[in-house]
Amino acid sequence: MSYDAVLPKLAFLGPVGTYTHQAAYDRFGTSVEYCEQKTITDVFNAVSSDAPLALIPQENSTYGAVIETNDLLRLPMTGKDIFVVGETTLSIQHCLLVRRGVQLQQIENVLSHEQALGQCRNFISTNIPAASVVKMPSTSAAAQALLLPPTENRDPFKCAAICSSIVATIFNGLEVLREGIQDAEANFTRFYILSTTLAFEHVPPPKDASPKRALVRLSSSGMAAPGDMHSAPTITQLLIALKLSAIRIDRRPSSYLVPFHDVYLVELQQDLKDGDTEKSLHQAIKPQWISEVKAGLDRVKEIGGEAILLGVW
Ligand SMILES: O=C(O)C(=O)C[C@]1(C(=O)O)C=C[C@@H](O)C=C1
């Protein structure tokens, strides 16, 4: 790459030092220009011709799905203007960060992203049971808030943030009070790589070969009245029609505002056939996998379902 090459922009949940930033750097290194955003929704909204790439957290191995992400994946623009083009996983080791000199018994508020607070529930209830938890847009934003001047509502000398220990090396005046405070030692978060096109060429290949994947959104078609639900295909019928291997399913209320009408975010994996190795599958031509998935989506539509391709990788 020449020195003055224009790098594609990648939107991520900031400020610097978030897990999303680390996961993005692990995969993209210096091949992109990083553009920090305040919330996961801002990251999603930043995906455009100006910033054709983004990374958003999708699921944690102990606390489960990132609801904000799933709610973005059910929006009509996903699968139309924004696509999932890859995944990457990061080991998450949380620490308790404080203003230099603050002791555990002084902490009245614990600030962090909802996911990090959820991943450290046992630590908080065992070690700082009287502390209130305060949701912040990201773990790094929580650490940064410790450096603000005291207000009527919050004294930073009575607060702690849950974040990565890397953050202590980024912002001056903070120190790590406890390390490895997540409830499960093996704690991983999986991220989706977003792009403006299904085949964005600037995504570096994953380090380990894995079978081809796809993400689709399924639902029974938009019904005029809740009563129609009885004739609509069930999730079992939708999956049978799809005839592809589903490896993950998340359910969210649909945007039709019909009570209990849901959308299903279904992750698919290409089956290994005789003679295939995971490596050869990964190298298989993407168009063939896209055709297989599209044929499955057509079968879902034939039985009265709605089926949208949200991404392939
Ligand atoms: O706040 C951050 O550091 C993030 O990158 C977000 C996020 C998440 O939403 O899951 C990412 C990984 C961890 O699970 C905790 C928080």
The ligand as an SDF file (V2000), in Angstrom:
LIG
                    3D

 16 16  0  0  0  0  0  0  0  0999 V2000
  -18.4060   -1.4260   25.2670 O   0  0  0  0  0  0  0  0  0  0  0  0
  -17.5590   -2.0220   24.5940 C   0  0  0  0  0  0  0  0  0  0  0  0
  -16.3630   -2.0470   24.8400 O   0  0  0  0  0  0  0  0  0  0  0  0
  -18.0170   -2.7770   23.4250 C   0  0  0  0  0  0  0  0  0  0  0  0
  -17.2590   -2.9650   22.5070 O   0  0  0  0  0  0  0  0  0  0  0  0
  -19.4210   -3.3430   23.4410 C   0  0  0  0  0  0  0  0  0  0  0  0
  -19.5140   -4.7440   24.0150 C   0  0  0  0  0  0  0  0  0  0  0  0
  -20.9280   -5.3720   23.7190 C   0  0  0  0  0  0  0  0  0  0  0  0
  -21.8610   -4.6570   23.3510 O   0  0  0  0  0  0  0  0  0  0  0  0
  -21.0630   -6.5970   23.8770 O   0  0  0  0  0  0  0  0  0  0  0  0
  -18.5200   -5.6200   23.3510 C   0  0  0  0  0  0  0  0  0  0  0  0
  -17.9290   -6.6440   24.0060 C   0  0  0  0  0  0  0  0  0  0  0  0
  -18.2390   -6.9530   25.4140 C   0  0  0  0  0  0  0  0  0  0  0  0
  -19.1850   -8.0050   25.4030 O   0  0  0  0  0  0  0  0  0  0  0  0
  -18.8420   -5.8050   26.1310 C   0  0  0  0  0  0  0  0  0  0  0  0
  -19.3460   -4.7490   25.4640 C   0  0  0  0  0  0  0  0  0  0  0  0
  1  2  2  0
  2  3  1  0
  2  4  1  0
  4  5  2  0
  4  6  1  0
  6  7  1  0
  7  8  1  0
  7 11  1  0
  7 16  1  0
  8  9  2  0
  8 10  1  0
 11 12  2  0
 12 13  1  0
 13 14  1  0
 13 15  1  0
 15 16  2  0
M  END
$$$$
